[in-house]
Amino acid sequence: MIHKIEVENFMSLKNASVELEPLTVFIGPNGSGKSAIFKALVLLSKLLNGQASGEQSSDWPCQGLF
């Protein structure tokens, strides 16, 4: 289980750190970075599984990175 995620300079997040429990609920106003946390986790998962290099989807947050 992931216990903590730290995100820096990703999408709308300049510097964010979140402690995770077995059940963590994300609530907040629009534009506060809730979806960016999840996209960072998806990016990490894809990088670790070797799937990120060919990504061309329009919702991909790192187009042109690779």
C-alpha positions in Angstrom: 0.0 0.0 0.0 1.2 3.5 -0.7 1.3 5.5 2.5 2.3 8.9 1.3 2.4 10.7 -2.0 4.4 13.9 -2.7 3.9 15.8 -5.9 6.0 18.7 -7.1 5.4 20.9 -10.2 2.8 18.6 -11.8 -0.3 20.1 -13.4 -1.8 22.5 -10.9 0.2 21.2 -8.0 3.3 23.1 -7.1 4.2 21.2 -3.9 1.7 18.7 -2.3 2.1 16.0 0.2 -0.7 13.7 1.2 -0.7 11.0 3.9 -2.8 8.1 2.7 -4.8 5.7 4.9 -6.7 2.6 3.9 -9.6 4.9 3.2 -8.8 8.4 2.1 -11.4 10.8 0.8 -10.5 13.8 -1.4 -12.9 16.7 -1.1 -12.4 20.3 -2.0 -13.4 23.1 -4.5 -13.0 22.8 -8.2 -9.4 23.4 -9.3 -7.9 22.5 -5.9 -5.8 19.6 -7.4 -7.9 16.5 -6.5 -7.7 15.1 -10.0 -4.1 16.0 -10.3 -3.2 13.7 -7.4 -4.9 10.8 -9.2 -3.3 11.6 -12.5 0.1 11.7 -10.8 -0.6 8.2 -9.4 -1.6 7.0 -12.9 1.5 8.5 -14.4 3.7 6.8 -11.7 1.9 3.4 -12.4 2.4 3.7 -16.1 6.1 4.7 -15.8 6.7 1.7 -13.4 5.0 -0.6 -15.9 6.8 0.7 -18.9 3.6 1.9 -20.6 4.0 5.7 -20.6 6.4 6.2 -23.5 3.8 5.8 -26.3 0.9 7.7 -24.7 -0.8 10.1 -27.1 -4.2 10.6 -25.4 -5.5 14.1 -25.2 -6.1 13.7 -21.4 -2.4 12.7 -20.9 -0.9 15.4 -18.6 2.7 15.0 -19.9 2.4 15.1 -23.7 5.7 15.8 -25.3 7.6 14.8 -22.2 9.0 11.6 -23.7 
